């Protein structure tokens, strides 16, 4: 509630001076310590600070998307801003609390929107239009709130985004691969906190009288605004985890929900295995150079026959941009094997007819970067490894203009002696089966 001028004059003063914010909640000011205006409302913001920090750390070491880390960062900023606001009751700190709520909600709306409609990320025009629309909404809402200083304007603009996120989350739970339990718990926590927030606003006088007759150890349980911080903050955290988990499953990433000291967190159990396989692949590559000195000391002649593969547009893959490779996907051979050179020069179609993986999209097997596939090329069936995709990849992994494949023999040895295009560094962490392809690659991106 907004304090009147008479109420402001009668309020106790702490080290932060008088109240300048447009809102002052039901907790009595400076009753616990003169350094904190609303003690319990301030302390409860730990729930919005610590879990997002841990989630950002896990997202960074597991290579999750930067947009997910931004969502966690905004939630952490809301926690710090709310801490400063309830500690000082200053108008500047109130803005530090409320504006990150608005812009963090816009960021989460963008993440869920691109999850529901992957065509937004595939089209630069659609991506720019979506970002422009959301940023415009945020700028208009911010300017109106700064000009009129009416809390109702902020509450309406923020409430509209929360309603929009609820609708999008229901669509994700219905149509996308996800764990619905996270969504149910997130909605339960958030809207339970919202109910307590309304009770605290509507029945503040009765709650104040109740605190006067209750024992002191029960008074914190009547601070419903502090409980709103705990429930709504953790509910927002679970909303972000739900969105990140669903995005990872949709993109074909292997992620798991694990229990941490603060609850659920996303992690990739293959992370340490990938690090182990990277060192094994590097060691095998170094060993091969040691026992084959001519390979490392004498450079191979330049690959002149494969140069047209890099410039001829009619040789590129014409498959539409998807999040994976499946049956009948057109591929482009990027090694200097004789079979691959002839197929590319004669413009023969190279198609995937089988993917050696257990990952599925519905009832079809799908392949991602580094997976083994079976292809048809000039009437023959050959195995190969995917070394480049047109789909948008995980963070720090580039996408290419074509779906690239390197042909191998049945025993895993490459048919060619060089890979004519750059390959992602990410392939080093895919396991020892790609070590021989890494060894004949000359450029990495």
N, C-alpha and C positions, 0 to 999 in steps of 0.2 A: 504494500500500500504506500501511497505517497504522503509524507508527513506535511502537515499544515505549518504555517509560519509560527503559530503559537506553540505547537508541539516541538518545533526545532529549537525555540528559545528555552524550553524546559528540559531538553535532553541533556544528559551528562556529557562532558567533554573529555576525550582521551588525548593521547599524544598527537593524534591526527587532526585535532580541531573539530569544528562543527560539521554537520552533515550537509553536503552539497548535492547528493544524488537525488534523482527524481523518485527513487523507491527506497523504502525502509521497511524491512520485513518484521515479522511478529516477535522475533527474539529481542529481549531487552539489550540495550547497548551498554558496553563497558561494565558489565556486571561481574565478569570473571577476571579480567585483567584490563588495565588501562591502555595496553598496547593493541588490543583487538576489540573492535566494535561489537561484532557478533561472533562469539567464540565458536559455538558449535556449527554455525553455518560456514565458518571459515575452515574448521578442521575437517569437515566432511568432504571437502574438495580433493582430498588425497585419492579418493576413488577415481577421479577423473584425471589424475596426474600420473600415478605409478603404472597402472596397466598399459596405457598407450606408449609409455617410454619403453617398457619391456617388449611390446608388440613391434615397435619400430626397430628395435635391435634384432628381433627374430626375423623380421621382413628383410632387413639388410643382409644378414648372413645367409639367408636362404634364397636371395635373388628375386623377391617378389616385386610387383610393379611399384613404380614410384608414386602413382596416384593413390595407392592404398596407404603408403607411408605418409602422404600428405593428409589423408583423412585422420589418421592417428595423431599427426602433428597438430591439426586443428583442434581435436578433442583435448589434447594436452594443453594447448593455448587457452581453451575455455576454462580448464581447471585452474591454471595460474591466474587468469583474469578474474574468475569468480573469487579466488582466494584474496586477491588484492582488493576487490570491491567490498566484500563483507568484512574485511579487516579495517578498511578506512572509511567506507561509505562516502567516497568521493565520486563526483560525476565522471571524471576522466577514467577512473578505474571501472566504473559501470560500463562505459563504452568498451573498455578492454575485455569485459566479460561478455557483452551481448553481441558485438560485431563478429567475433570469431564463431559464435553460434550460427549466425546467418551464413557466413562464407563457408564454414565447414559443412553445413547442410547442403549448400550448393555443390560442393565438391563431391559429396556422397551421392547426390542426385545424378551427377554426371557419370559416376562410376556405375551406378545401377542402370542408368539409361543405356550406356554403351554395352552393358552386359545383356540387356534385353534385345537390343538392336545392334548386332555386330556390324551392320552396314555403315553405321556412323563412323567407326574407326577405319573402315575400308575406303571411305570417300573423304578426301580432304575438304571438299565443299561442305559436306554434311557435318564434319568435325568442327569446321570453323563456324558454321551457323549455330550449332548447339552451344559451343563455348561462348559465342557472342550473345546469344539469348540469355544464358545463365548469368554472365557477367553484367549484362544490362539490367537484369532484374536485381542483382545485388547492389549495383551502383544507385539505381533509383530508390530502392528501399533504404539504403544508407543515407542518401542525401535528404530524403523526406524525414527520416528520424532525427538527423542532426539539425534540420531547420525548425521542426515543430517541437522536438523534445517531448513527445508524447509516448509513454510506454506502450499504449495500445497499438500504435503503428508497428512497432517492432514485433509485438506479440502476434499480430495478424499476419505479417509477412513471414515470420518464423513458423507459425502454425500451418500456413499453407504449404510450406516445404515439408513439414513433418507429415502432413496428410498425403502429399505426393509420394514421399518415400514409403509410406505404409502401403499405398496402392501398388507401387513398383515391386516392393518386397513380396507382396502376395502373388504377383505375376511371376516373379522369379521362383518362388516356392512351388508354383503350379506347373511351369513350363521348362525350367532349367534344372540341370543336375545340381543338387544342393543337399544339405542336411537340414531338414525342416525343424528339427528340435532346437537349433540355434535361433531360428526366427521366432519360434514360440516363446522361448525364454526371454529373448530380447524384447518382444512386444509386451510380455507380462511385466518385466522389470520397469520398462519405460512408462507404461500407462498406469501402473500402480503408483509410481512416483508422481505422475501427473495428477492422479486423484488426491494424493496427500497434499500436493501444492495448492489445489483448489480449496481443500478443507482448511489449510493454514490461512488462506486469504479470507475465506468467508466467516470463519469462527475464531478469529484472532482474539477477541475480547474474552470469550469463554476459555480458550486455552491459557490465556494469561492468568485468569482466576484459578484455573486448575493447578498451575505451577506453584501458586502461593500456598496450597494446602498439601501438595505432594511432598514426600521426602526428597532430599536433594539428589540422591542417587537415581531417582526416577525422572527427574526433570529433563535430562537429555533425550529420553524417549518421547517427549512431547514436542520436541523441536522438529516439526513436520517438514519445514523447508530444508533442514539438514538431511532428513531421510529422502527428500526429493533429489538432492544432489547425489546421494549414494545409489538410489535405484535408477534414476534417469541417466546418470553418468555411466553406470555399468551396462544398462540397456543399450545406450548409444555405442559403447565399445563392442557389444555383441552384434549389433547391426553391422558394424564395419567388418567384423570377423566373418559374419554370414555372407556379406557381399564379396569379400576377398576369397573365401572358400569356394563359392559358386563360380567366380571368375576363373580361378585356377583349374577347377574341374572342367569348365567349358573349354579352356585353352589346352587341355590334355596334360596338365602338369600333375605330378604325383605328390599330393600334399596330404597331411594327416592332421587331425585334431588331437592335441595332447594336453594333458592337465599340468598346469604350472601352479605356483604358490598363490597366484591371484585368479585362477580359474582356467578357462579355455584359451589356448593360443595355437596359431597355425605354425606348422613346421614341416620340413621336408626330411623324412627319414633317410633318403638316399644321399643327403648332403655329404656325410662323412665317407660313405662308400665311393662317391664321385671323387673326393679328394684322394682317397686311397688308389683308385684306378688311374687317376691322373699321374701319380708318382710312379705307378707300375708302367704306364705307357711311356713316360719320359725315360725311365730306366731301360726299357726294352729298346727304345729308339737309340739311346746312347750306346747300348751294347751292340746293336746292329752296325753302328758306325765304327765301333772298335774292331769288330771282326771282319768288316768290309771296308778297309781303308780307302780303296779306290772310289767308293761312293762318296766319301766325305772330302778327299783331297782333290779329286779330278772332277770339275764341274761337268755336268752333262750338256750336250749341245742344245741350243735353243730349239723350242718346239715351234717350228714355222708352220707345220701343217694344221695346227690347232688354232692359229691366229684368227681365221674367219669365224670361229665359234664365238668370239667375243664381240663381233661387230655386226654380224648378219641378223637383222631383226626377225626374218622369217624362220630362224632356227630356234627362237625362244619358245618356252612353254606357253600354250594358249589356254590352259586351264584357268577357270575363275579363281579369285583369291579366296581361300578357305583357311580354316584353322588347322588343317591336317592334310595328309595324303591318304587317298583311298583307292579302291579299284577303278580302273579306267582313267586315272589321272595321267596327263601327258607330262613327260619328264624330258630333261635335257642332259645328255652325256657330256661331262666336262673333263674327262681324262683323255690321254692321247693314244688310247688303244685303237688298233686298226678297225675293229668292228664299230666302235663308237664314232670314229672319224668318218667312215663311209656312210653310216646312217645319217649323220648330221649334214654331210655334204650333199647327199641325195635327198635330203629333207624327208627321210623316212620317220614315221611316227614311232616314238618310244613310249609305251604305256605300262603302267603298273597293273599287275594282275593278282598280286598277293602281297600282304604285309605280314612280316614275321614278328608279330607283337600281340599281346593280349588286350591292348587298349581298344575300346569300342566306342562308337558313337551310334547309339541305338543297337541295331543288329549287325552293323558293318565294322570290320576291323579298320583302324586308322593308324597312320604312321606319322611321327614327328621327326624333328631334326636328329640325325644319328641312327635312325632305325634301319633295319635290313628289309629290302623289298625284292620281289621277283618281277622282272620286266620282260616284255616281248620286244625284240629288236631284230629287224630284217628276217622274220620268220623263226628266230631262235629265242629260247628262254634263257635269260641270264640273271644272276643275282647282283645286287648292288646295295650301296649305302647312300642315304640321303645326306647331302652335305650343304644344302641351301634350299630355303623355302620362300615362296612369295608371301606367306602369311606373316602378320605381325608377330614378332617373337618376344620372348621374355626380355627383361632389362639387360642391356649391354650385349645383346645378341642381334646382329643385323639381319634384315630381310633382303631378299634378292629380287631381281626382275624375272626370274624363272625358277622352276623346281629342278634343282640340280642333283644328279646322281653319278656316283663313281662305280663302274662295273668291277666285279670281283669274280674269281673262279670259285668252284665248289669248296675248295679248301681255305678260302678267305684271302688268297693272294690277289692283289690288284691286277687287272688285265693290262693296264698301261704302266708307264714308268714316271709319269708326271701328271699332276692335276693343273689344268690350264687356267683356273680362276681362283681367286682368294676363297679360303674356307674359314668359318668362324673359329675363334679360339675355344669356344664352348665345346667343340668336339673333343678336345683333349680330355675332358672330364667324363666322357660317355663310356669309357671302359677300354680294356685292352684289345677288343676286337677291331677297333679303329686305329690302332697304333701304326699299322702298315700304311694306311691311307694318310695319316699325319706325316709319316716319314717321307712320302713322295710329294707332299704339298710344299710349295715354295713361298706362298704368301698367306698371311693370316689377318683377319679383321676382327 
